Amino acid sequence: MLRVGLTGGIGSGKSAVAARLVERGAVLVDADRVAREVVAPGTEGLAEIVAAFSERVLDADGALDRAALGAVVFADETARRRLEAITHPRVRARTAELVAAAAPDAIVVNDVPLLVEVGLAPTYHLVVVVRTAVATRLERLARARGMDRAEAERRIAAQADDAVRGAAADVVLTNDGSLEELRASVDTLWRQRLLPYEHNLRERRVVPPARVGLAEADPTWPEQYARLAARIRHALAPADLRIDHVGATAVPGLAAEDVIDVQVAVPSLADADGTLTDRLANTGFPRMPGQWWDDPRPAGSDRWGKRLHGSADPARPVRLHVRAADSPGWRYALLMRDYLRADPDQRATYLLLKRELMDAAPDVGGSGTVRDPWFDEEYLRAEQWAEQTGWRP
């Protein structure tokens, strides 16, 4: 099922987004609610906390006094880690129970205030961040919660800032306007991305990249790749396979098709099948049907076999190439990337030729350019560069 991580700073309006997603049909798992549930009166979690920190952390009714507990662990790293060892496994287990109870075609939204801070982003198919200007958040916290400015500023400062959250976000919902505007943004997200993503994920369907020509270089391409790679790495653990950003979007400043090319190195192509295929598909990268290979360099030698996966996410086209480590195709992808990164003149020539070829045959997109004889010549120049510089993949 599609799992969406939802987060945002205090006062950002994250709860309003969660409520609207539930209205659209999402299954909500609220991390704060789960955290309270696992330490409610009568639970083993609360009993273990009392055993660790004494009854001074209880209120008059025998419930957990969060302020008292906070005072104990706030400045004591050992105590905080002891508390986390009690609560975190229980929160994870209860969250897993709630997710498992959802329907197979559900869109599960996990509302986690500290999702970015605790490194959970790679565990979701998508991360949605609600972003609101700090001044607006301060005003909302004063109006809605009666929080004084100093306390509000302290709480905001204790959380990740917008830049850190933005790096983890696949979707940013800006909430500086009205509630109606926010709800409209959520509805668009639900209709255009979450519903089709869920369907594609369940059916293991790849969304083919649109033939839109070359896009100007996007400085966020490496950041987008990093999110994808983190997801893939999490899916394939404990296997520690090499993952690389390859292709034109891996070369800074180079116009390219807006498709992120990712390369995963496996010991052999036999290792690319079975469990690995299933794990990638479940993470949002289904296998492309049929046989796939790379055109060899120089032309005329045997084709370079590989496995090719795509993206089930309708808003982020991906080509995920699974190649044998140290194979010619694996090495070529890394060589050409690093060669173009190092040589601005060849980068410009490459782009000019690619534009000309795509203008001449727009229906084949970038796939047709690799068969031009110039690329054989460029490969030889890249090999000379590698020898001169001592390049290694």
Salt bridges, closest charged atoms under 4 A:
GLU23 OE1 - ARG20 NH1 2.75
GLU37 OE2 - ARG94 NE 2.71
GLU48 OE1 - ARG90 NH2 3.02
GLU77 OE2 - ARG80 NH2 2.59
GLU77 OE2 - ARG81 NE 2.90
GLU84 OE2 - ARG80 NH1 2.47
GLU97 OE1 - ARG94 NH1 2.89
ASP111 OD1 - LYS14 NZ 2.64
GLU139 OE2 - ARG143 NH1 2.39
GLU151 OE2 - ARG154 NH2 2.88
GLU151 OE2 - ARG155 NE 2.79
GLU153 OE2 - ARG149 NE 3.02
ASP162 OD1 - ARG165 NH1 4.00
ASP170 OD1 - ARG227 NE 3.29
ASP170 OD2 - ARG231 NH2 2.51
ASP187 OD2 - ARG20 NH2 2.88
ASP187 OD1 - ARG24 NE 3.61
GLU198 OE2 - ARG202 NE 2.65
GLU203 OE2 - ARG202 NH1 3.85
GLU216 OE2 - ARG355 NH2 3.57
GLU223 OE1 - ARG227 NH1 3.76
ASP244 OD2 - ARG242 NE 2.63
ASP244 OD1 - ARG337 NH1 3.80
GLU257 OE2 - ARG211 NH1 3.87
GLU257 OE1 - ARG319 NH2 3.87
ASP258 OD1 - ARG316 NH2 2.86
ASP261 OD1 - ARG319 NE 2.89
ASP261 OD1 - HIS321 NE2 2.69
ASP273 OD1 - ARG287 NH1 2.97
ASP273 OD1 - ARG307 NE 2.92
ASP278 OD1 - ARG204 NH1 3.00
ASP294 OD1 - LYS306 NZ 2.82
ASP294 OD2 - ARG323 NE 2.79
ASP295 OD2 - ARG371 NE 3.61
ASP313 OD2 - ARG193 NH2 2.63
ASP338 OD1 - ARG337 NE 2.82
ASP338 OD1 - ARG341 NH1 3.79
ASP376 OD1 - ARG297 NH1 2.92
GLU378 OE1 - ARG381 NH2 2.66
GLU383 OE2 - ARG331 NH1 2.68
